[in-house]
Amino acid sequence: MTSPMTRRGRADRSGGPPVRIRRATARDAKRLTSLVRTSRAYEGPFAPMVAGYRVGPDYIDAHEVHVAAEDGRVLGFYALVLSPPELDLMFVADAAQGRGVGRLLVGHMTERARAAGASAVRVVSHPPAEGFYLGMGARRVGTVRANPPAVMWDRPELVFTIAP
């Protein structure tokens, strides 16, 4: 089912198809995995963290995973874990960045969290993404220390407050 939330991004002002948010399905697993593994945000020293990463059908079934799509193309996605509420994953395709897709995904995520009764959603951010989350209204509450060999760097811990 497609969400009624739509948005024409900056690149779509010519009357192109709207970006729509829909629930991910098992058929999306390979595309979501590819989006994670090919993200420029995880190049260089960050590359090992996503090298073998997989978004599987079981993960999609277990969590609130939603896709931003335009004319059948996946532009981005997020995964919301509800217990306890945490934004576990959020990626926007490199080619779709700067078009408002991330803003649309965050808005949808906060609506889903509100509908589930959450009062806040935690985010342990990829360091380069911290500014994006702060710009979306999250506030920094701490730092999650590196945990080698899985994660070799400290990460900002943020919270989105969910208004009733």
N, C-alpha and C positions, 0 to 999 in steps of 0.2 A: 504494500500500500504506500502510496506517495503522500508525503505530508502536504498540507495546504500551504506551508511556508515556501514561498518562491522569492527569488531575487534576481534581478537582471544585474549582473556584474558590470564593471566598467567596460569590459571588452564586449559586452552584449548590447550596448545601447543602440546598435543598428537594427534592433528588432529580432535578434537571434532567439533561440529557445531559452526559456528561463532555467535557472539552476534549481533543481528540486532535491529535497531530502527524502530519502526512503530508508526503510529498514533493510539492512544487509541480509543476504541469504547465503547459504553454503556455496552457491555458484560464484559468489564474489570473492571467495577466499584467495584464489590465485592472483587476482588483480590487486587486492589489498596487500598481499605479501609483496608483490612486485613494487607497489608504491612505496612501501617501507624500505625495502632493500635498495631502491634506486634514488632515494631522496638525497639531494645535494647537501641538506643540513647534516647528514651523517657521513660526509667525506672526511678524509684525513684521519686525525686521531680518533674520531668518533666512529669510523667505519666498522671496527670489530664488533661493536654492540649490535648492529643490525645484520651482519654478514649472514648468519644462519637463521635469522628471525623468520617466523612463520605465523601468519594469521590463519588458523585452521577453521574448518566448518564447526568443530566442537566449541571453539572460542566464540564464534559468531552466535551459536545457539545459546550459549551460557550467559551472554552479556548484551547490553543495549549497544549494538553496533549499527551505526547509521551512515549512509553514503550520500554524498553530494554528487549528483549526476546531471549532465547536460546532454541531451540528445543521445542517450545511451552510453556516454563516456563517464567514467568515474573521475571526478575532479579532486575528491578528498573523502575522508571519513573520520569518525571518532568512535571510541569505545568507552562507555560509561559502566563502571562496576557499581552496583547499587549497595552492596553491603561489605564494608562501609563505602559511602559514596566517594568515588575517585574517578577522575578522567584518566584512564589507563593509557590510551593511545589517541593521538590526533595528528593526522598528516594531510597536507594539501599538495597535490602534484606540483612539481616545479613550474610547469608551464601555466598553471592556474593561479599562482601566487600573485597577490596584488589586485585581485578581482573581487575581493569581498567574500570569498568562499570560506575562509577561516572564521570570519565574523558570523556568517550564516550558521556554520557548524556550532560555534559556541552558543549562539542564541537558541538553537534547537536543543543542544545538550542541557542548558539551564531549564528549558521548558520541560524536558523529560525528567530531570531531577526533581523539579517542583511537583510534577504529576505523581512521582513516586514517593513524595513526602519528605524529601531531603531538605535540610536547612542550609547545608553547605556541601561543596564538592572540592575535595583535595586534588591538587595537581603537583606531581613531582616532575618538574620541567627539564627538558633538554636545555642546557645553559643558553644557547643562542635564541631559544624561543621565549625566554623570560619576558622580554620587552613586549612581545605580542600579547601574552596573557595579562600583563599589567595594563596594557592598553585596552583590553577587553573588560577590565573591571576587577580582576583578581587582585588580592593583596598578598604580599610576601609575609610568611609566618615563620620561616626558618630555612635551614639547609640540611639536606640529606647527604651525609658523608659518603665518600667513595667506598665501594665495596669490591676491591679487586678479587679475582680477575674479572668478574662480571661487569662491573662499572668502575672505570678508572678515574673518575672525576666527581667532585662534589656537584650536587644539583640543587637548584632553588626549590623550596617547598612553598606553594601558594595555595590560596583558598578562594573559591568563588562563593560568596554569600548568596543564598537563594531566598529571595523575598517570598513571603506567603502569597 
